[in-house]
Amino acid sequence: MNERTSEVINELAQFVNDRIEGYKTAAKETRDPAHKAYYNELVGQSQQFSNELNSTLSRVGGDTQHDTTIKGKLYRGWMDVKSGITGKDEKAIIESNLYGEEWAQKAYNDALEHKAELPQEVVQMVEKQKQASLTTCEHLKQMKTKVD
């Protein structure tokens, strides 16, 4: 596997770590027990994605990634401020998560732009995670319509 593979996986691992932190926060802030259970499920899914990415990073000789993106850190900080002002509004929590998943879709699409340079097993892993994120986007949109 080449350097491009390591770069792509490293970047995705940071985005997945952002996803973990975002859903941990959502699970803590929501007052809806069903939403809390769903967000905790997504934390588990994200941890599995992180494990897959880090395992692949190790195989290609890269360092495992446990950090988040700078943009993710800034966004979570902004959401903390917003939450302090608006309260822990269910719609705002869902919208924040939806924004995060849309951001993840961009990261997966960016990774797949290098499809020709990536080993097939990595492409399959990225496509599988991207599909799970799409499913999450749809579920979050349904949740949002129920709280509107």
Disulfide bonds with the S-S distance in Angstrom:
none
